[in-house]
Amino acid sequence: MRVNRRGFMRVSTAAGLTVLGGRQALFGQGAPSNTLRVAVMGCHEKGRGFALMRSVAALPGVEVVTVCDVDARAREAAAAEILKRTQREPKKTADLRQVLEDRTVDGVICAAPDHWHAPAALMTMRAGKAIYVEKPVSHNPREGEILVRAAQQTGMVFQMGSQRRSSAVYQRAIQEIRAGIIGEPRFARTWYANMREPIGKGQALPPPDWLDWDLWQGPAPRRPYQDNVVHYNWHWFYHWGTGECGNNATHYVDVARWALDVTFPTRVTSGGGRLFHSDDDWQWFDTQQATFEFPGNRFMTWEGMSSTRAQPYADKGTGAMVYGLKGAILFTPDNVCTLFDKAGKKVKEWNDKDDSADPTNRTNPTSQLDAAHLSNWVACVQARDTKTPAPADVAHASTLLTHLANIAQRTGETVRVDPATGALAPGSAGAAFWSREYEKGWALEA
């Protein structure tokens, strides 16, 4: 398996980092105190990467040595932030390949746009470095399959940014489900609601001087620059993003899949569309209702509402409710899990105050979970332990659900899946969306 990028392959060969079927133990090279040396890819101040960068820089035994961003303004701001917090100025680059040339970098945190996630993760593992990649782990199902195999072949530490896998509160609730507190779990309802505005019609312009538009596109086939794509609206274009489903369903379909103790579904359907706004460039759906059927009488739904927050789910904009034969548990983004009996009466609650022994499990829910999840990734890199809270196979199984929902919506047909492998069942709809075309020289090959 390889990334067919001529420049990168020359870098890999020259640096002696190409890994096939084995692990390069690079941790701590060039760091006299055995410090974990990390690079952050995608570190715009308003994005996930900047938040992750601050969280990981605050961890003991970690140094952010490089900030990588195609936006020159973002590079400067990120470097200034690290200098302010650590009194050490990191290197700055626009190109991940330069990061991967550096033998002293032990791991990469990737928070670039979705179309970069799998290529960056694959390149990083093949360079003998640990990878922490934001969700969704892939832009399409085939990329996820490639990452699972690459993680197995290279032995590199891999973790997706599904932070709730590192929540002591959620872990306790899952343990209680396994112990039978709600009886056999059968159904999970997940949702996300927001109030997103239209993105308008983009105007074709020359790229701004602060943006390397060619590197921003990276593995994606080239498109002319337009002024309503960077830095966030790329989410809503088929070419670069995965829609609200890939953007936000990934969090709680992952929790629901974990709670139901299932992996791959047998059948996926989806309905909805661009219902609340029109006449703009948004291509994905602002409203979606997806259903997932699994072996063993397990069932899951995801409801996406990008343009209205009027919804009845415990006054939470996102979350999951898992129903068993004897009761139910509500998982909410404030790091609280609530147990209900079969009649709907609240029985008990688990929250971060119950886990006060865990110092990463307090204060702001988002920042606390980032710290916990990054702490676990760092610990795994330091121990050369590939059993992270969200390794490649777990990340792929959860991300695949969002891809299948989007495929069902785009085809208007039921998508049937082999539950043993996660591959399309013979004759199922969806083959045309299983993979994508890449810019020449960037193809992911197995």
Backbone hydrogen bonds, N-H to C=O, Kabsch-Sander energy under -0.5 kcal/mol:
donor,donor_aa,acceptor,acceptor_aa,energy
2,R,445,E,-1.7
4,N,2,R,-0.7
4,N,443,A,-2.2
5,R,3,V,-2.0
6,R,4,N,-0.5
9,M,5,R,-2.8
10,R,6,R,-1.9
11,V,7,G,-2.0
12,S,8,F,-2.9
13,T,9,M,-2.3
14,A,10,R,-2.4
15,A,11,V,-2.4
16,G,12,S,-0.8
16,G,13,T,-0.5
17,L,12,S,-2.0
18,T,12,S,-0.7
19,V,126,R,-0.9
25,A,23,R,-0.6
26,L,24,Q,-1.4
29,Q,26,L,-1.9
31,A,28,G,-2.3
34,N,31,A,-2.2
36,L,61,G,-2.9
37,R,35,T,-0.6
38,V,36,L,-0.6
38,V,63,E,-2.9
39,A,107,G,-2.2
40,V,66,T,-2.1
41,M,39,A,-0.5
41,M,109,I,-3.4
42,G,40,V,-0.6
42,G,68,C,-3.1
47,G,44,H,-2.1
50,F,44,H,-0.8
51,A,47,G,-1.1
52,L,48,R,-2.6
53,M,49,G,-2.7
54,R,50,F,-2.1
55,S,51,A,-2.1
56,V,52,L,-3.0
57,A,53,M,-2.1
58,A,54,R,-1.0
58,A,55,S,-0.5
59,L,56,V,-1.2
62,V,59,L,-1.1
63,E,36,L,-2.8
65,V,38,V,-2.2
65,V,63,E,-1.0
66,T,38,V,-1.2
67,V,91,K,-2.5
68,C,40,V,-3.1
69,D,93,T,-2.0
72,A,70,V,-0.7
72,A,210,W,-2.9
75,R,71,D,-2.2
76,E,72,A,-2.0
77,A,73,R,-2.3
78,A,74,A,-2.7
79,A,75,R,-2.5
80,A,76,E,-2.4
81,E,77,A,-2.0
82,I,78,A,-2.2
83,L,79,A,-2.4
84,K,80,A,-2.4
85,R,81,E,-2.1
86,T,82,I,-2.7
87,Q,83,L,-2.2
88,R,82,I,-0.6
91,K,65,V,-3.2
93,T,67,V,-2.0
96,L,94,A,-0.5
98,Q,95,D,-1.1
99,V,95,D,-1.0
100,L,96,L,-2.3
101,E,97,R,-0.9
102,D,98,Q,-0.7
102,D,99,V,-1.2
103,R,101,E,-0.8
105,V,102,D,-1.5
106,D,37,R,-2.6
106,D,104,T,-0.5
107,G,37,R,-1.5
108,V,130,A,-2.5
109,I,39,A,-2.7
110,C,108,V,-0.6
110,C,132,Y,-3.1
111,A,41,M,-3.4
111,A,109,I,-0.6
115,H,240,W,-1.0
116,W,113,P,-2.2
117,H,113,P,-0.6
117,H,114,D,-1.2
118,A,114,D,-0.6
120,A,116,W,-2.8
121,A,117,H,-2.4
122,L,118,A,-2.8
123,M,119,P,-2.7
124,T,120,A,-2.3
125,M,121,A,-2.5
126,R,122,L,-2.5
127,A,123,M,-1.1
128,G,125,M,-1.8
129,K,124,T,-2.0
130,A,106,D,-2.4
131,I,157,V,-2.7
132,Y,108,V,-2.7
133,V,159,Q,-2.4
134,E,110,C,-2.5
142,R,434,W,-2.7
143,E,140,N,-0.5
144,G,140,N,-1.2
145,E,141,P,-1.9
146,I,142,R,-2.2
147,L,143,E,-2.2
148,V,144,G,-2.1
149,R,145,E,-1.9
150,A,146,I,-2.5
151,A,147,L,-2.7
152,Q,148,V,-1.7
153,Q,149,R,-2.5
154,T,150,A,-2.9
155,G,151,A,-1.8
159,Q,131,I,-1.7
160,M,390,A,-2.0
161,G,133,V,-2.0
162,S,160,M,-1.6
163,Q,161,G,-1.4
165,R,162,S,-2.0
166,S,163,Q,-2.3
167,S,164,R,-1.2
168,A,166,S,-0.5
171,Q,167,S,-2.6
172,R,168,A,-1.9
173,A,169,V,-2.0
174,I,170,Y,-2.6
175,Q,171,Q,-2.3
176,E,172,R,-2.1
177,I,173,A,-2.2
178,R,174,I,-2.6
179,A,175,Q,-1.7
180,G,177,I,-1.5
181,I,176,E,-2.5
183,G,180,G,-1.3
186,R,323,Y,-2.9
187,F,323,Y,-1.8
188,A,299,F,-1.9
189,R,321,M,-2.7
190,T,301,T,-2.3
191,W,319,G,-1.6
192,Y,303,E,-2.1
193,A,317,G,-2.3
194,N,305,M,-2.5
196,R,306,S,-3.1
202,G,200,G,-0.6
205,L,225,Y,-1.2
211,L,208,P,-1.7
212,D,70,V,-1.9
213,W,211,L,-1.2
216,W,212,D,-2.3
217,Q,213,W,-1.9
218,G,214,D,-1.9
220,A,217,Q,-2.7
227,D,203,Q,-1.7
229,V,226,Q,-1.0
234,W,229,V,-1.5
235,H,232,Y,-2.0
236,W,233,N,-1.8
237,F,234,W,-1.8
240,W,237,F,-0.8
241,G,234,W,-0.5
241,G,237,F,-2.8
243,G,235,H,-1.9
244,E,285,F,-0.5
246,G,242,T,-1.8
247,N,243,G,-2.3
248,N,244,E,-3.0
249,A,244,E,-1.2
249,A,245,C,-0.8
250,T,245,C,-1.1
251,H,248,N,-0.8
252,Y,248,N,-0.7
253,V,249,A,-2.8
254,D,250,T,-1.2
255,V,251,H,-1.3
256,A,252,Y,-2.5
257,R,253,V,-2.5
258,W,254,D,-2.2
259,A,255,V,-2.5
260,L,256,A,-2.9
261,D,257,R,-1.0
262,V,257,R,-1.8
264,F,419,P,-0.6
266,T,293,E,-3.6
267,R,293,E,-1.3
268,V,415,V,-2.4
269,T,291,T,-1.8
271,G,289,Q,-1.9
273,G,287,T,-2.6
275,L,273,G,-1.4
281,D,200,G,-1.9
283,Q,236,W,-2.9
284,W,236,W,-1.4
286,D,273,G,-1.2
287,T,273,G,-1.6
288,Q,304,G,-2.3
289,Q,271,G,-2.8
290,A,302,W,-2.8
291,T,269,T,-2.4
292,F,300,M,-3.0
293,E,267,R,-2.5
294,F,298,R,-2.8
298,R,294,F,-1.1
299,F,186,R,-2.1
300,M,292,F,-2.3
301,T,188,A,-2.2
302,W,290,A,-2.2
303,E,190,T,-1.9
304,G,288,Q,-3.3
304,G,302,W,-0.6
305,M,192,Y,-2.6
305,M,303,E,-0.5
306,S,286,D,-2.8
307,S,286,D,-0.7
308,T,194,N,-0.7
308,T,305,M,-0.5
311,Q,309,R,-1.4
314,A,312,P,-1.7
316,K,313,Y,-2.2
319,G,191,W,-1.3
320,A,331,F,-2.2
321,M,189,R,-2.6
322,V,329,I,-2.7
323,Y,187,F,-3.7
323,Y,321,M,-0.5
324,G,327,G,-3.7
325,L,184,E,-1.1
326,K,182,I,-3.1
327,G,182,I,-1.0
328,A,340,F,-2.2
329,I,322,V,-2.3
330,L,338,T,-2.6
331,F,320,A,-3.5
331,F,329,I,-0.5
332,T,330,L,-0.5
332,T,336,V,-2.2
335,N,332,T,-1.2
336,V,332,T,-0.8
337,C,350,W,-2.7
338,T,330,L,-2.1
339,L,348,K,-2.8
340,F,328,A,-3.1
341,D,345,K,-2.5
342,K,326,K,-0.8
344,G,341,D,-1.9
347,V,339,L,-3.3
348,K,339,L,-1.1
350,W,337,C,-3.2
354,D,351,N,-1.4
355,D,352,D,-0.9
356,S,353,K,-0.8
358,D,355,D,-2.0
361,N,358,D,-1.9
368,Q,364,N,-2.9
369,L,365,P,-1.9
370,D,366,T,-2.2
371,A,367,S,-2.3
372,A,368,Q,-2.2
373,H,369,L,-2.8
374,L,370,D,-2.9
375,S,371,A,-2.3
376,N,372,A,-2.0
377,W,373,H,-2.1
378,V,374,L,-2.9
379,A,375,S,-2.5
380,C,376,N,-2.1
381,V,377,W,-2.4
382,Q,378,V,-2.7
383,A,379,A,-1.8
384,R,380,C,-0.6
384,R,381,V,-0.9
385,D,380,C,-2.8
386,T,384,R,-0.6
388,T,386,T,-1.9
395,A,391,P,-2.9
396,H,392,A,-2.7
397,A,393,D,-2.1
398,S,394,V,-1.9
399,T,395,A,-2.5
400,L,396,H,-2.9
401,L,397,A,-0.8
402,T,398,S,-0.9
402,T,399,T,-0.6
403,H,399,T,-1.8
404,L,400,L,-2.9
405,A,401,L,-2.1
406,N,402,T,-2.2
407,I,403,H,-2.7
408,A,404,L,-2.7
409,Q,405,A,-2.1
410,R,406,N,-2.6
411,T,407,I,-2.5
412,G,408,A,-1.7
413,E,408,A,-0.7
415,V,268,V,-2.8
416,R,414,T,-0.6
417,V,266,T,-2.1
418,D,423,A,-3.1
421,T,418,D,-1.0
422,G,418,D,-3.2
425,A,416,R,-2.7
428,S,425,A,-2.3
429,A,414,T,-0.8
431,A,428,S,-0.5
433,F,430,G,-1.6
434,W,431,A,-1.3
439,E,219,P,-2.5
442,W,439,E,-2.5
445,E,2,R,-2.0
445,E,443,A,-0.6
